[in-house]
Amino acid sequence: MDEQQKKEMLRKTFDTISKGYDIPALRFFQRSAEHLAGHLGLKGNERVLDVATGTGTAAIALARSLPEGQVTGVDFSEGMLAVAEAKVGASGMDNISLMRMDMQELQFPGGYFDAAVCAFGVFFVEDMVGQVRLVAEKVKKGGRFLMTTFDDNTFSPIVEMMFNRLKDYGVEAPPETRKRLYTAEQCSALFQEAGLGDVKVESQEVGYFLPDAGGWWDVVWNAGFRRYINQLPEGVREKFRDEHMREVQDLATHEGLWLQVDVLYTRGLVV
């Protein structure tokens, strides 16, 4: 499968999961978005680009800190943008605009934005250095680019259990894309190689208890993990699910099933 085919598979996956992307089990997206404005140090009048906006969670969180500014959110998934548009409309906020656009083909003038963010998106691209450079080109000198990624501990040990069981079913899942950027050292090196200055990486823990193993399946089925489950024959998926749920439930306590989520915030200065 070449890069274009992978991109198309990813786009279709996000179109499919878009309506379930904001369920409570996936609230780490909302929790992590609440810290974006603070890491950017916004004054309130900036123009901010939100790359791979998804259902607009980051865009809405940023817009609340921009009473005199504007957020432009772009994404290549029609399904995700449809949900984002509905959320923006319900919020009553008028400082958010949404556009369908591939983040690898950003159609904005150079230096157009005061700042940019990309929440959990850069690691999907093969040429991550090129992607960071492209986003940075759209930010004026002295502006900031902020990226969020998952730390190495995120979803452990549950996610390793899932991939081990998938292997038993003959699905040789490739290393998770998020694992390409799962340490502060990797994130810092990426930004520096892309030419950004004053690079800082900070970690924030945003995990929580799920009610039971079914909550973990909600995470799997309504996020990017679904593309791995879809590699199983349709008649086998239920058997896999039942077996995986039993082993995951063994990890639960009286408080529920802990979902470990650690987010790395990498910020760099456009020079």
LINURMO-V338290 format. One record per residue. N is the residue number from 0. RES is the residue in three letters. D_LAST is the distance of its C-alpha to the last C-alpha in whole Angstrom. Layout:
n=[N:N]
res=[RES:RES]
d_last=[D_LAST:D_LAST]
This chain:
n=[0:1:2:3:4:5:6:7:8:9:10:11:12:13:14:15:16:17:18:19:20:21:22:23:24:25:26:27:28:29:30:31:32:33:34:35:36:37:38:39:40:41:42:43:44:45:46:47:48:49:50:51:52:53:54:55:56:57:58:59:60:61:62:63:64:65:66:67:68:69:70:71:72:73:74:75:76:77:78:79:80:81:82:83:84:85:86:87:88:89:90:91:92:93:94:95:96:97:98:99:100:101:102:103:104:105:106:107:108:109:110:111:112:113:114:115:116:117:118:119:120:121:122:123:124:125:126:127:128:129:130:131:132:133:134:135:136:137:138:139:140:141:142:143:144:145:146:147:148:149:150:151:152:153:154:155:156:157:158:159:160:161:162:163:164:165:166:167:168:169:170:171:172:173:174:175:176:177:178:179:180:181:182:183:184:185:186:187:188:189:190:191:192:193:194:195:196:197:198:199:200:201:202:203:204:205:206:207:208:209:210:211:212:213:214:215:216:217:218:219:220:221:222:223:224:225:226:227:228:229:230:231:232:233:234:235:236:237:238:239:240:241:242:243:244:245:246:247:248:249:250:251:252:253:254:255:256:257:258:259:260:261:262:263:264:265:266:267:268:269:270]
res=[MET:ASP:GLU:GLN:GLN:LYS:LYS:GLU:MET:LEU:ARG:LYS:THR:PHE:ASP:THR:ILE:SER:LYS:GLY:TYR:ASP:ILE:PRO:ALA:LEU:ARG:PHE:PHE:GLN:ARG:SER:ALA:GLU:HIS:LEU:ALA:GLY:HIS:LEU:GLY:LEU:LYS:GLY:ASN:GLU:ARG:VAL:LEU:ASP:VAL:ALA:THR:GLY:THR:GLY:THR:ALA:ALA:ILE:ALA:LEU:ALA:ARG:SER:LEU:PRO:GLU:GLY:GLN:VAL:THR:GLY:VAL:ASP:PHE:SER:GLU:GLY:MET:LEU:ALA:VAL:ALA:GLU:ALA:LYS:VAL:GLY:ALA:SER:GLY:MET:ASP:ASN:ILE:SER:LEU:MET:ARG:MET:ASP:MET:GLN:GLU:LEU:GLN:PHE:PRO:GLY:GLY:TYR:PHE:ASP:ALA:ALA:VAL:CYS:ALA:PHE:GLY:VAL:PHE:PHE:VAL:GLU:ASP:MET:VAL:GLY:GLN:VAL:ARG:LEU:VAL:ALA:GLU:LYS:VAL:LYS:LYS:GLY:GLY:ARG:PHE:LEU:MET:THR:THR:PHE:ASP:ASP:ASN:THR:PHE:SER:PRO:ILE:VAL:GLU:MET:MET:PHE:ASN:ARG:LEU:LYS:ASP:TYR:GLY:VAL:GLU:ALA:PRO:PRO:GLU:THR:ARG:LYS:ARG:LEU:TYR:THR:ALA:GLU:GLN:CYS:SER:ALA:LEU:PHE:GLN:GLU:ALA:GLY:LEU:GLY:ASP:VAL:LYS:VAL:GLU:SER:GLN:GLU:VAL:GLY:TYR:PHE:LEU:PRO:ASP:ALA:GLY:GLY:TRP:TRP:ASP:VAL:VAL:TRP:ASN:ALA:GLY:PHE:ARG:ARG:TYR:ILE:ASN:GLN:LEU:PRO:GLU:GLY:VAL:ARG:GLU:LYS:PHE:ARG:ASP:GLU:HIS:MET:ARG:GLU:VAL:GLN:ASP:LEU:ALA:THR:HIS:GLU:GLY:LEU:TRP:LEU:GLN:VAL:ASP:VAL:LEU:TYR:THR:ARG:GLY:LEU:VAL:VAL]
d_last=[37:34:30:31:34:33:30:34:35:32:32:36:36:34:36:39:38:36:39:39:35:36:39:39:39:35:34:32:29:30:30:27:25:27:24:21:21:21:18:16:17:18:20:22:21:18:18:17:17:20:20:23:25:28:31:28:28:25:24:27:26:23:25:27:24:24:27:25:22:22:22:22:23:24:26:28:31:34:35:32:31:35:35:32:33:36:35:33:36:38:35:36:32:31:27:27:27:27:27:28:25:24:21:21:21:19:21:18:17:13:11:14:14:13:12:14:16:18:22:23:23:20:23:25:23:24:21:19:16:16:16:13:11:13:13:9:10:12:10:8:5:6:8:9:11:14:17:20:23:26:27:30:32:32:35:37:40:41:38:40:43:42:41:44:46:45:45:49:49:48:44:42:39:36:33:32:28:27:28:25:23:25:24:21:21:20:18:16:16:15:12:11:13:11:8:6:6:9:11:15:18:21:24:26:30:31:35:38:42:43:46:47:47:47:44:42:43:42:38:39:41:38:35:34:36:39:38:39:42:43:44:47:50:51:54:52:49:52:53:50:49:52:52:48:49:52:50:47:49:51:47:48:49:51:48:47:44:41:38:35:32:29:25:22:19:16:13:9:6:4:0]
